[in-house]
Amino acid sequence: LLQAGWVLLCDDPRWADAAAKASAALAIPLAVVRLGDHTDAARARAIRTALGIDDTGASLVRPDGYVAFRAARLPSDAPVALTAALAQVAFAVPGVR
């Protein structure tokens, strides 16, 4: 499930839009991995449980494999929340390239 670079692990498709917006705002490549697309439902549920997220939540994984941010469930403004989290953990400034 993990790959080189920043990875967002989730199941809810709304995170893809949030990731695209965060990536564009910060000029940081961010891959989205929907758990259900890569494993069966029981394993996806087990991974979500281990990550501490529900079926709408997401975990942002650093390039070295550590979880940098977790949203237990989808926030009301996921793009803003994810952009802020990625900016903080990647030491990035929105709009500065």
VEXLUMMAR-848779 format. One line per field, with one value per residue: x, z, y of N, C-alpha, C in turn; residue number from 1. Coordinates in steps of 0.05 Angstrom, whole numbers, plus 5000, padded with zeros to 4 digits. Layout:
<sites>
n_px	[X	...]
n_pz	[Z	...]
n_py	[Y	...]
ca_px	[X	...]
ca_pz	[Z	...]
ca_py	[Y	...]
c_px	[X	...]
c_pz	[Z	...]
c_py	[Y	...]
resi	[NUM	...]
</sites>
This chain:
<sites>
n_px	[5016	5040	5083	5136	5147	5097	5037	4968	4925	4863	4791	4746	4723	4722	4768	4805	4798	4810	4864	4885	4878	4908	4959	4967	4966	5011	5052	5070	5078	5027	5004	4944	4916	4866	4841	4803	4808	4854	4854	4815	4750	4749	4803	4815	4782	4808	4858	4842	4823	4871	4897	4866	4821	4756	4710	4707	4752	4823	4894	4955	5015	5084	5142	5180	5151	5124	5065	5039	4996	4928	4861	4807	4756	4721	4733	4693	4713	4752	4794	4819	4835	4870	4909	4930	4951	4989	5022	5043	5070	5106	5135	5121	5099	5039	5029	5082	5135]
n_pz	[5000	5013	4983	4947	4972	4996	5023	5024	5061	5055	5050	5034	4977	4974	4995	4955	4924	4964	4972	4922	4920	4964	4949	4902	4924	4956	4925	4931	4916	4925	4937	4933	4965	4963	5008	5001	4947	4942	4974	5008	5039	5094	5109	5095	5133	5180	5174	5175	5228	5256	5242	5267	5244	5216	5165	5135	5147	5145	5137	5136	5109	5118	5074	5097	5120	5168	5204	5196	5203	5223	5209	5242	5223	5165	5159	5161	5124	5087	5047	5067	5119	5107	5075	5112	5150	5119	5104	5154	5172	5131	5130	5096	5058	5038	4971	4963	4925]
n_py	[4976	5024	5072	5107	5173	5220	5193	5184	5147	5119	5108	5133	5166	5222	5242	5242	5289	5327	5314	5326	5381	5398	5381	5411	5464	5464	5446	5394	5328	5280	5218	5181	5127	5084	5041	4999	4989	4960	4915	4864	4873	4860	4862	4915	4941	4923	4948	5002	5004	4994	5041	5077	5102	5116	5092	5138	5167	5186	5173	5206	5190	5196	5202	5167	5128	5136	5153	5216	5248	5244	5237	5219	5216	5242	5310	5371	5407	5380	5390	5438	5422	5380	5405	5442	5406	5377	5419	5434	5386	5377	5422	5464	5521	5547	5568	5583	5566]
ca_px	[5000	5057	5100	5154	5134	5074	5015	4943	4910	4835	4771	4726	4733	4724	4796	4821	4796	4825	4892	4893	4879	4931	4983	4970	4971	5037	5071	5081	5064	5013	4989	4920	4912	4840	4846	4785	4817	4878	4851	4787	4736	4757	4830	4813	4771	4830	4878	4829	4823	4898	4904	4848	4803	4732	4709	4710	4776	4847	4920	4976	5040	5108	5158	5195	5132	5111	5040	5044	4970	4905	4833	4791	4733	4723	4725	4674	4728	4776	4817	4832	4847	4893	4929	4942	4966	5012	5040	5057	5088	5126	5148	5116	5083	5021	5034	5110	5146]
ca_pz	[5000	5014	4960	4952	4975	5014	5016	5040	5062	5061	5035	5024	4952	4977	5002	4930	4918	4984	4967	4898	4927	4982	4932	4885	4940	4968	4906	4942	4906	4946	4926	4948	4964	4974	5018	4989	4920	4943	4991	5013	5058	5121	5113	5095	5159	5200	5170	5186	5257	5265	5238	5284	5228	5208	5136	5122	5156	5129	5150	5118	5115	5109	5057	5112	5129	5193	5202	5203	5209	5221	5213	5249	5204	5145	5170	5145	5102	5085	5034	5084	5140	5096	5067	5137	5162	5102	5106	5180	5175	5110	5133	5071	5060	5015	4952	4960	4910]
ca_py	[5000	5048	5077	5129	5199	5223	5176	5187	5122	5125	5092	5152	5179	5251	5249	5247	5318	5341	5310	5341	5410	5402	5377	5435	5487	5463	5435	5369	5304	5265	5196	5172	5098	5076	5015	4980	4983	4944	4892	4857	4890	4854	4872	4944	4948	4918	4970	5027	5001	4998	5069	5094	5118	5102	5089	5164	5179	5182	5176	5216	5176	5209	5185	5147	5107	5143	5168	5244	5261	5225	5247	5196	5216	5263	5336	5386	5419	5363	5402	5457	5407	5365	5425	5452	5384	5372	5442	5433	5364	5378	5448	5478	5545	5549	5589	5588	5543]
c_px	[5017	5075	5118	5139	5112	5051	4991	4928	4882	4817	4751	4737	4735	4752	4813	4821	4812	4855	4902	4896	4903	4957	4988	4978	5000	5059	5086	5065	5052	4997	4966	4917	4886	4843	4829	4792	4841	4876	4821	4776	4745	4785	4830	4802	4793	4851	4867	4829	4851	4907	4887	4830	4778	4732	4710	4736	4800	4872	4940	5002	5064	5124	5174	5177	5118	5085	5044	5019	4948	4880	4816	4766	4736	4715	4706	4688	4754	4799	4833	4847	4872	4915	4944	4960	4992	5032	5056	5077	5110	5141	5145	5098	5065	5028	5064	5122	5176]
c_pz	[5000	4989	4966	4954	4995	5004	5035	5038	5071	5046	5021	4999	4954	4984	4977	4922	4939	4979	4943	4904	4945	4966	4915	4901	4951	4950	4917	4930	4929	4932	4945	4944	4978	4982	5005	4960	4919	4960	4995	5035	5087	5127	5113	5122	5181	5198	5181	5216	5268	5263	5255	5268	5222	5177	5121	5129	5138	5146	5129	5127	5102	5090	5071	5125	5156	5188	5213	5212	5206	5226	5217	5231	5186	5158	5151	5121	5099	5070	5051	5106	5130	5088	5092	5149	5146	5104	5132	5181	5154	5111	5107	5076	5035	4997	4947	4947	4912]
c_py	[5025	5049	5100	5155	5198	5207	5182	5161	5128	5105	5111	5167	5209	5260	5254	5276	5334	5338	5325	5371	5416	5400	5401	5460	5488	5454	5411	5346	5288	5243	5189	5142	5092	5046	4993	4972	4964	4919	4886	4874	4885	4864	4902	4954	4944	4940	4996	5027	5006	5027	5088	5112	5102	5101	5116	5178	5174	5186	5185	5204	5190	5190	5163	5126	5114	5158	5196	5258	5240	5241	5223	5193	5241	5290	5351	5399	5404	5376	5422	5442	5392	5383	5435	5431	5379	5395	5441	5410	5364	5405	5464	5502	5546	5573	5595	5563	5543]
resi	[1	2	3	4	5	6	7	8	9	10	11	12	13	14	15	16	17	18	19	20	21	22	23	24	25	26	27	28	29	30	31	32	33	34	35	36	37	38	39	40	41	42	43	44	45	46	47	48	49	50	51	52	53	54	55	56	57	58	59	60	61	62	63	64	65	66	67	68	69	70	71	72	73	74	75	76	77	78	79	80	81	82	83	84	85	86	87	88	89	90	91	92	93	94	95	96	97]
</sites>
